């Protein structure tokens, strides 16, 4: 994903040589998984960015408040989870703008990381588009949790933006991976920071 930064105005990693990464969580807030994630982050004193679906945030305002009170960043994943290649640019831009207005943030991650060029051109004017360079694949139905954890350890590097998911599809693997990965980051002396700190 890093080559995209050279072509487009998007962020796929943090520009740092220090042992810093950015943990990010998509699709929340979720009534079970968001409290779990917040508790795990607190144990290890790590900060993160939550790319929320605004319709979920409307349903669970107390979880949005808790995310903010614990010092994490709230960012926009759209009002709902629209695939950027399967809908018109107008609809995708409207979905992103509605989410940004509700969540009061210009940091945006398109669902699936996909945007048509027309939507990208419009959104880049007022939004900071955040992608990633390390996907946890916590949603993947056939990859084993052990394989995914090994992959996370092997591919984490200074500046990595790492993606996890707060949804039912990812629940089993997220609850396995996150505690182990946070323990790994601590052992390797990595700090996780909010995306807006760079």
C-alpha positions, 0 to 999 in steps of 0.5 A: 500500500505504501506506493499509493502515498507517492501517487495519491494524497493518502496516508498508508503509514506513519513517517517515523524511524522510531518504534511507533505504530498506529493501531486502528479499529474499523466498523465500530462501535460494537456493544461487546467488542469496543469495551473489550478493545478499550480494556485491552488498550488500557492494560498496555497504555496504548492509544488507537484510532477508531474508524467508526460507522456513524450509524453505529455511533448514533446507536451507541453514543456512550461508547463513542464517549468512552473512546474519547475519554480514554484518549483515543481518536474518533475518525470516520468510516462513513455513515454506513459501510459502502463499497466505493467501487460498487456505488456512484461517486456521488453516493460514496462522497455523500456517505463519507460527508454525512459520517464526517458531520456526525462524528466531527472529524475530517479523518476518513478511511473508505470501507474496503480501502476502495474509492472511485477516482471521482470520489477520491478527488472530491474527498481529498479536498476536505478529508485526510484519507487514511489507509494502512500497510498491515491488515490483521485479516481478523475477518478472514474465514479460513486463515487460522488465528495462529497464522495471523498472529505470526504474520502480524509479528513478522510484518510490524515495522516502524510506522505501521498502520495496523487494521483490526475490526469491531464486527461479528465476523472478526470477533473470534480472531480479534479477541485472540489476536489483540491481547497477544499483539499488544503483549508483543508490542510491549515486549518489542518496545513499540508504542501505538499512537493516534493517527492524528499525532502525525 
